[in-house]
Amino acid sequence: MASKSSKKKPIGKMIIMGIISVALYVGLFMQQDLINGYNARGGLYAFLPIATAFLFSFVHGSFTGDFWTVLGIEASKKKKEVK
């Protein structure tokens, strides 16, 4: 019988997403003048801050979710109410 602890933990994915997340933040801070210049141009460039926020949110959220899974912390399941 398989138990909950026998599930394969996403350690490799967590490490990769962590490295990508750190690289994104380092790139953002090191090139902030260039990035701000593009973001301030207007027109279609106005979508760059939104795309940047989605990219950071996806990568960091994936890393964080895998981090908690590796630690064994999962969201509680809602129980159906019996009437």
C-alpha positions in Angstrom: 0.0 0.0 0.0 1.4 3.4 -1.0 1.6 6.0 1.7 1.7 9.7 1.3 5.4 9.9 2.1 6.3 7.6 -0.8 5.4 10.3 -3.3 8.4 11.5 -5.3 9.4 14.9 -4.2 10.1 17.6 -6.8 13.6 18.4 -5.6 15.2 18.8 -9.0 12.4 21.1 -10.3 12.6 23.1 -7.0 16.4 23.6 -7.5 16.0 24.6 -11.2 13.2 27.0 -10.5 15.1 28.5 -7.6 18.1 29.1 -9.8 15.9 30.7 -12.5 14.2 32.8 -9.8 17.6 34.1 -8.4 18.8 34.7 -12.0 15.7 36.8 -12.8 16.1 38.9 -9.7 19.9 39.4 -10.2 19.2 40.4 -13.9 16.4 42.7 -12.8 18.6 44.5 -10.2 21.7 44.6 -12.4 19.9 46.0 -15.5 17.2 48.1 -13.8 18.1 51.2 -15.7 17.7 49.4 -19.1 14.5 47.7 -18.0 13.0 51.0 -16.7 13.9 52.7 -19.9 11.9 50.1 -22.0 9.0 50.1 -19.5 8.7 53.9 -19.7 8.5 54.1 -23.5 4.7 53.7 -23.6 2.7 52.2 -26.5 3.1 48.4 -26.8 6.0 48.6 -24.3 3.4 49.3 -21.6 2.8 45.5 -21.6 6.4 44.8 -20.5 5.8 45.4 -16.8 2.8 43.2 -16.9 4.7 40.4 -18.7 7.6 40.8 -16.3 5.3 40.5 -13.3 3.6 37.4 -14.7 7.1 35.8 -15.4 8.4 36.5 -11.9 5.1 35.4 -10.4 5.1 32.1 -12.3 8.8 31.2 -11.6 8.8 32.3 -8.0 5.4 30.7 -7.3 6.5 27.4 -8.8 9.7 27.4 -6.7 7.7 28.2 -3.6 5.1 25.5 -4.2 7.8 22.9 -4.8 9.8 24.1 -1.7 6.8 23.5 0.6 6.1 20.1 -1.1 9.7 19.0 -0.5 9.3 20.0 3.1 6.2 17.9 3.3 3.8 20.8 3.9 0.6 20.5 1.9 -2.6 22.6 1.8 -5.4 21.0 3.7 -8.3 19.4 1.8 -11.7 20.8 2.3 -14.1 18.2 3.7 -17.5 17.9 2.2 -20.3 18.9 4.5 -22.6 16.0 5.3 -26.3 17.0 5.6 
